Amino acid sequence: MSRIVKWIAAVLMVCLFPITTDAEGWGYNKSKNGMAPDPGRYGPMIEQHHGFFMDPSEERVVYLTFDNGYEQGYTGQVLDVLKEKDVPAAFFVTGHYIESAPDLLKRMADEGHIIGNHSWSHPDFTQSSKSEMEKELARVEKAVKEKTDQDIMTFLRPPRGTFNAQTLKWAEEFGYTHAFWSIAFVDWHTDRQKGWEYAYRSVMDQIHPGAVILLHTVSSDNAEALSQMIDELRKRGYRFGNLNEILMKQLIPAPVWNL
């Protein structure tokens, strides 16, 4: 077999078959007493590929992010509150959401929010080949571009928070930044909602400077608690940032953006 044939065969193997590496599930020791959570060994892993799970600047700023796999009737209410309170957010969408709720998708972009990539079909990327992962992300990016004015998609939130060193590397090669989170709680079971006070306390008990907050828009609790969360955070001296600020702080020395 010639060298060229061997090279082609090797390339095809990489593209067509998954890399069998262990899957990691994003997690951390939760924030207590306003201190940043500890991600353990995961911190250096994502930092190596320029991902993030919080804003490390120690500035009193928080970032609202929402995962949108499907529509349950509450995203409009969430957008109403964000508009009323003049708060930016990021929405991570799947292919199902794009196809089933195009009007809400367009509204997110029209009202200045970031639309992030949550994959087309919500697969486990650690069980995907590089080409499969790229197709999943490209399909979302293309569909969002066709339905909104957002031309560039920068942020990726992997389905189920599952990742490994390989998928982090691939995403970076595709031009994406992994956006994990530092505050979350079990809020996605639509038949197990516990009232808005539960959602409110779940966030406020973990709050810390630089927090990236993950909420699911299928939760009625979250939709009802959002206004109170925003008001209380502002009372505590927090402002609401745009995820692009975290990228900026990664690129620009602290003495500059701290002016």
C-alpha positions as CSV (number, residue, x, y, z in Angstrom):
1,M,0.0,0.0,0.0
2,S,1.4,3.4,-1.0
3,R,2.0,6.2,1.5
4,I,-0.8,8.2,-0.1
5,V,-3.3,5.4,0.2
6,K,-2.3,4.8,3.8
7,W,-2.7,8.6,4.6
8,I,-6.1,8.6,3.0
9,A,-7.2,5.6,5.0
10,A,-6.0,7.2,8.2
11,V,-7.9,10.4,7.5
12,L,-11.0,8.5,6.7
13,M,-10.7,6.5,10.0
14,V,-10.5,9.7,12.0
15,C,-13.4,11.4,10.2
16,L,-15.8,8.5,10.1
17,F,-15.3,6.8,13.5
18,P,-15.4,8.2,17.0
19,I,-12.4,8.7,19.1
20,T,-12.8,6.4,22.1
21,T,-11.9,8.6,25.0
22,D,-13.5,8.9,28.3
23,A,-16.4,11.3,28.7
24,E,-16.4,14.0,31.4
25,G,-19.5,15.5,33.0
26,W,-19.1,19.2,33.9
27,G,-19.3,19.7,37.6
28,Y,-17.9,21.6,40.6
29,N,-18.1,22.1,44.3
30,K,-20.9,24.6,44.7
31,S,-20.3,28.1,45.7
32,K,-20.7,28.9,49.4
33,N,-20.7,32.2,51.2
34,G,-20.2,34.1,48.0
35,M,-17.0,32.3,47.1
36,A,-16.3,31.0,43.6
37,P,-17.0,27.3,43.1
38,D,-14.1,24.9,42.7
39,P,-14.1,22.9,39.4
40,G,-11.1,20.8,40.4
41,R,-9.2,19.3,37.5
42,Y,-11.9,20.5,35.0
43,G,-10.7,24.1,35.4
44,P,-7.3,23.7,33.8
45,M,-8.9,21.5,31.1
46,I,-11.3,24.1,29.8
47,E,-8.8,27.0,30.3
48,Q,-6.3,25.2,28.1
49,H,-8.8,25.5,25.2
50,H,-9.9,29.1,26.2
51,G,-13.3,28.0,27.5
52,F,-14.8,29.4,30.7
53,F,-17.3,28.6,33.5
54,M,-17.3,32.1,35.2
55,D,-15.7,35.5,34.9
56,P,-12.6,35.3,37.1
57,S,-12.1,39.1,37.3
58,E,-13.8,39.2,40.8
59,E,-16.0,42.0,39.5
60,R,-19.5,42.1,40.8
61,V,-21.1,41.0,37.6
62,V,-23.2,38.0,36.7
63,Y,-24.2,36.4,33.3
64,L,-27.7,35.0,32.6
65,T,-27.7,32.0,30.2
66,F,-30.6,29.8,29.2
67,D,-30.7,26.4,27.6
68,N,-33.5,25.9,25.0
69,G,-34.0,22.3,23.8
70,Y,-37.7,22.7,23.3
71,E,-40.4,25.3,24.0
72,Q,-42.8,24.9,26.9
73,G,-44.5,28.3,26.7
74,Y,-42.3,30.3,29.1
75,T,-39.6,31.8,26.9
76,G,-41.8,34.7,25.9
77,Q,-42.3,35.5,29.6
78,V,-38.5,35.3,30.2
79,L,-37.9,37.7,27.2
80,D,-40.5,40.1,28.5
81,V,-38.7,40.3,31.9
82,L,-35.3,40.7,30.3
83,K,-36.6,43.5,28.1
84,E,-38.4,45.3,31.0
85,K,-35.3,45.1,33.2
86,D,-32.9,45.9,30.4
87,V,-30.8,42.7,31.0
88,P,-28.8,40.8,28.4
89,A,-28.7,37.1,28.2
90,A,-27.5,34.2,26.1
91,F,-29.8,31.4,24.8
92,F,-28.3,28.1,23.8
93,V,-30.5,26.5,21.2
94,T,-30.9,23.1,19.6
95,G,-32.1,22.2,16.1
96,H,-35.6,21.2,17.5
97,Y,-35.9,24.6,19.1
98,I,-34.9,26.5,15.9
99,E,-37.4,24.7,13.8
100,S,-40.3,24.7,16.3
101,A,-40.0,28.3,17.7
102,P,-38.5,30.5,14.9
103,D,-40.4,33.6,16.1
104,L,-38.9,33.4,19.6
105,L,-35.5,32.7,18.1
106,K,-35.8,35.9,16.0
107,R,-37.0,37.8,19.0
108,M,-33.9,36.8,21.0
109,A,-31.7,38.2,18.3
110,D,-33.8,41.3,17.7
111,E,-33.7,42.2,21.4
112,G,-29.9,42.0,21.5
113,H,-29.4,38.6,23.2
114,I,-26.7,36.2,22.2
115,I,-27.7,32.9,20.6
116,G,-25.3,30.1,21.4
117,N,-24.9,26.6,19.9
118,H,-26.3,23.6,21.9
119,S,-26.0,21.2,19.0
120,W,-28.6,20.2,16.4
121,S,-29.8,16.9,17.8
122,H,-28.3,17.0,21.4
123,P,-25.8,14.1,21.0
124,D,-22.9,13.1,23.3
125,F,-20.0,14.7,21.5
126,T,-17.6,12.4,23.2
127,Q,-19.1,9.6,21.2
128,S,-19.0,11.5,17.9
129,S,-16.4,11.8,15.3
130,K,-14.8,15.1,14.5
131,S,-16.8,15.4,11.3
132,E,-20.1,14.5,13.0
133,M,-19.5,17.2,15.7
134,E,-18.7,19.8,13.1
135,K,-21.8,19.0,11.1
136,E,-24.0,19.3,14.3
137,L,-22.6,22.7,15.1
138,A,-22.6,24.0,11.5
139,R,-26.2,23.0,11.0
140,V,-27.3,25.1,14.0
141,E,-25.1,28.0,12.9
142,K,-26.5,28.0,9.4
143,A,-30.2,27.8,10.6
144,V,-29.8,30.6,13.1
145,K,-28.1,32.8,10.4
146,E,-31.0,32.1,8.1
147,K,-33.7,33.0,10.6
148,T,-32.0,35.9,12.5
149,D,-29.6,38.8,12.0
150,Q,-26.9,37.0,14.0
151,D,-24.1,36.3,11.6
152,I,-21.5,34.8,13.9
153,M,-21.9,32.1,16.5
154,T,-19.2,32.1,19.1
155,F,-20.3,30.1,22.1
156,L,-20.9,26.4,22.5
157,R,-22.6,24.6,25.4
158,P,-22.2,20.9,25.0
159,P,-25.3,18.7,25.4
160,R,-25.7,17.5,29.0
161,G,-22.4,19.3,29.9
162,T,-20.5,16.2,28.5
163,F,-17.0,16.8,27.1
164,N,-13.4,15.6,27.1
165,A,-10.1,17.0,26.1
166,Q,-10.7,15.9,22.5
167,T,-14.1,17.7,22.1
168,L,-12.6,20.8,23.7
169,K,-9.8,20.8,21.2
170,W,-12.2,20.2,18.2
171,A,-14.6,23.0,19.3
172,E,-11.7,25.4,19.5
173,E,-10.6,24.4,16.0
174,F,-14.1,25.1,14.8
175,G,-13.9,28.6,16.2
176,Y,-16.1,28.0,19.3
177,T,-15.6,28.9,22.9
178,H,-17.0,26.4,25.5
179,A,-19.4,28.3,27.8
180,F,-19.9,26.2,30.9
181,W,-21.5,27.6,34.1
182,S,-20.9,28.1,37.8
183,I,-24.5,28.2,39.1
184,A,-27.2,25.6,38.2
185,F,-29.8,23.4,39.8
186,V,-32.3,20.8,38.7
187,D,-34.9,22.9,37.0
188,W,-35.7,21.0,33.8
189,H,-38.3,18.5,35.0
190,T,-41.5,20.2,33.9
191,D,-43.6,17.9,36.1
192,R,-41.6,18.6,39.2
193,Q,-41.7,22.3,39.6
194,K,-41.6,23.6,43.2
195,G,-42.6,27.2,43.0
196,W,-40.7,30.4,42.2
197,E,-39.3,30.7,45.7
198,Y,-37.4,27.4,45.2
199,A,-35.8,28.7,41.9
200,Y,-35.0,32.1,43.5
201,R,-33.3,30.5,46.6
202,S,-31.4,28.0,44.4
203,V,-29.7,30.8,42.5
204,M,-29.3,33.3,45.4
205,D,-27.8,30.7,47.7
206,Q,-25.0,30.1,45.2
207,I,-24.4,33.6,43.9
208,H,-20.8,34.9,43.7
209,P,-19.0,37.5,41.7
210,G,-18.5,36.5,38.0
211,A,-21.2,33.9,38.1
212,V,-22.5,32.3,34.9
213,I,-26.0,31.2,35.7
214,L,-27.6,28.3,33.8
215,L,-31.4,28.2,33.7
216,H,-33.8,26.2,31.5
217,T,-36.7,28.1,29.9
218,V,-39.0,25.0,30.2
219,S,-39.2,25.8,33.9
220,S,-42.2,27.8,35.1
221,D,-40.4,28.4,38.4
222,N,-37.6,30.2,36.6
223,A,-39.9,32.4,34.5
224,E,-41.8,33.5,37.6
225,A,-38.6,34.0,39.7
226,L,-36.6,35.9,37.2
227,S,-37.8,39.4,37.9
228,Q,-37.2,38.9,41.7
229,M,-33.7,37.5,41.0
230,I,-32.7,40.5,38.9
231,D,-34.0,43.0,41.4
232,E,-32.3,41.4,44.3
233,L,-29.0,41.0,42.5
234,R,-29.0,44.7,41.6
235,K,-29.8,45.5,45.3
236,R,-26.7,43.5,46.2
237,G,-24.6,45.6,43.8
238,Y,-24.4,43.2,40.9
239,R,-24.7,44.2,37.2
240,F,-25.6,41.9,34.3
241,G,-22.9,41.2,31.7
242,N,-22.8,39.9,28.2
243,L,-20.7,36.7,27.6
244,N,-18.5,38.6,25.1
245,E,-17.1,40.5,28.1
246,I,-15.6,37.3,29.4
247,L,-13.8,36.8,26.1
248,M,-12.6,40.4,26.2
249,K,-11.2,39.9,29.7
250,Q,-9.3,36.8,28.5
251,L,-7.7,38.8,25.7
252,I,-7.0,42.1,27.4
253,P,-4.8,42.6,30.5
254,A,-6.7,43.2,33.7
255,P,-5.2,46.7,34.3
256,V,-6.7,47.8,30.9
257,W,-10.3,46.5,31.3
258,N,-10.2,47.4,35.1
259,L,-9.9,51.1,34.3
